[in-house]
Amino acid sequence: MTPFIAELTGTTVLIALGAGVVANVLLHGTKGNSSGLIVIAFGWCVAVFVGVYIAADVSGAHLNPAVTVALAVAGKFDWHLVPTYLLAQFLGAMMGSFLAWVLYKDHFDKTTDPGLILAVFSTGPAIRKPLNNFLTEFIATCVFMLAVMFIHKGDMKLGSLDALPVALLVLGIGLSMGGPTGYAINPARDLGPRIIHALLPIPHKGPSDWQYAWIPVVAPLAGAVAAVLLFQIL
């Protein structure tokens, strides 16, 4: 398996499981309907664990353009590999969200709230204030990336559970910082599925909220770069 395939596969599984748990909680008539943010956060935790476990040995399991770009800025990743990783991540995010739609198609068809439909694919603010929304995603991604750098600085070995610390980190961020914007902390996770939302023939869907779409792309990139610079200072 090449690094491209590893990033593609890991991100596809990550988003399929992540979007899947959101669909299970939000869409009409599912077994998990209205089970809440804690279920979503745990679902994303498992999604990250599995995605990282799939890709770690081959590509390092970035699964996130913010991680790839930040590591390149820090001099820990070759810039010439960045386009390959980003392409794999965005394609994987699109494929994963498409699989979630296939799985929950009947429930998408029965859901009449366009906001709930969009929320399966991409994040959105609970209170729409662009500056505050940007700062939320910036801070959450900065905390995520800084913690990841410290986790990988150590020599802790957990065998087959090596992916667990990052998964638990995502769980913690979701539970503590996920309320204002839904914690994208990953440009591919938000933009790729948003594109799929725009393309799919889903009854009752509304617009894809492109006015907001730049925030979960730019803020995580800026937050991750700030984190690696802070890590170097520390």
WOJOWO-V904119 format. One record per residue. N is the residue number from 1. OMEGA is omega in whole degrees, 0 to 359 (none if undefined). Layout:
n = [N | N]
omega = [OMEGA | OMEGA]
This chain:
n = [1 | 2 | 3 | 4 | 5 | 6 | 7 | 8 | 9 | 10 | 11 | 12 | 13 | 14 | 15 | 16 | 17 | 18 | 19 | 20 | 21 | 22 | 23 | 24 | 25 | 26 | 27 | 28 | 29 | 30 | 31 | 32 | 33 | 34 | 35 | 36 | 37 | 38 | 39 | 40 | 41 | 42 | 43 | 44 | 45 | 46 | 47 | 48 | 49 | 50 | 51 | 52 | 53 | 54 | 55 | 56 | 57 | 58 | 59 | 60 | 61 | 62 | 63 | 64 | 65 | 66 | 67 | 68 | 69 | 70 | 71 | 72 | 73 | 74 | 75 | 76 | 77 | 78 | 79 | 80 | 81 | 82 | 83 | 84 | 85 | 86 | 87 | 88 | 89 | 90 | 91 | 92 | 93 | 94 | 95 | 96 | 97 | 98 | 99 | 100 | 101 | 102 | 103 | 104 | 105 | 106 | 107 | 108 | 109 | 110 | 111 | 112 | 113 | 114 | 115 | 116 | 117 | 118 | 119 | 120 | 121 | 122 | 123 | 124 | 125 | 126 | 127 | 128 | 129 | 130 | 131 | 132 | 133 | 134 | 135 | 136 | 137 | 138 | 139 | 140 | 141 | 142 | 143 | 144 | 145 | 146 | 147 | 148 | 149 | 150 | 151 | 152 | 153 | 154 | 155 | 156 | 157 | 158 | 159 | 160 | 161 | 162 | 163 | 164 | 165 | 166 | 167 | 168 | 169 | 170 | 171 | 172 | 173 | 174 | 175 | 176 | 177 | 178 | 179 | 180 | 181 | 182 | 183 | 184 | 185 | 186 | 187 | 188 | 189 | 190 | 191 | 192 | 193 | 194 | 195 | 196 | 197 | 198 | 199 | 200 | 201 | 202 | 203 | 204 | 205 | 206 | 207 | 208 | 209 | 210 | 211 | 212 | 213 | 214 | 215 | 216 | 217 | 218 | 219 | 220 | 221 | 222 | 223 | 224 | 225 | 226 | 227 | 228 | 229 | 230 | 231 | 232 | 233 | 234]
omega = [179 | 176 | 179 | 181 | 179 | 178 | 179 | 182 | 180 | 180 | 177 | 180 | 178 | 184 | 177 | 179 | 181 | 177 | 179 | 181 | 176 | 177 | 181 | 182 | 191 | 189 | 184 | 170 | 179 | 178 | 183 | 185 | 176 | 180 | 165 | 185 | 182 | 177 | 178 | 181 | 177 | 178 | 178 | 177 | 179 | 179 | 179 | 180 | 182 | 180 | 179 | 180 | 181 | 193 | 192 | 186 | 185 | 187 | 187 | 176 | 173 | 177 | 189 | 180 | 179 | 178 | 182 | 182 | 181 | 179 | 176 | 177 | 181 | 181 | 181 | 181 | 184 | 181 | 183 | 177 | 185 | 180 | 179 | 180 | 181 | 179 | 179 | 182 | 180 | 177 | 179 | 179 | 178 | 180 | 181 | 179 | 176 | 178 | 178 | 177 | 179 | 181 | 187 | 186 | 180 | 181 | 171 | 183 | 182 | 181 | 185 | 180 | 182 | 178 | 178 | 179 | 180 | 183 | 176 | 185 | 187 | 182 | 177 | 184 | 172 | 174 | 187 | 172 | 191 | 181 | 179 | 178 | 178 | 182 | 178 | 180 | 178 | 183 | 181 | 180 | 177 | 177 | 179 | 185 | 179 | 179 | 178 | 180 | 179 | 177 | 184 | 175 | 181 | 180 | 181 | 180 | 181 | 181 | 182 | 179 | 180 | 180 | 187 | 182 | 180 | 178 | 178 | 176 | 178 | 176 | 181 | 178 | 179 | 182 | 187 | 184 | 186 | 185 | 186 | 187 | 182 | 174 | 175 | 183 | 184 | 182 | 181 | 181 | 182 | 187 | 180 | 178 | 179 | 176 | 179 | 176 | 181 | 186 | 188 | 179 | 183 | 177 | 175 | 179 | 177 | 177 | 183 | 176 | 180 | 179 | 180 | 194 | 182 | 185 | 179 | 172 | 186 | 183 | 176 | 178 | 180 | 180 | 180 | 178 | 177 | 182 | 182 | 176 | 177 | 178 | 179 | 178 | 181 | none]
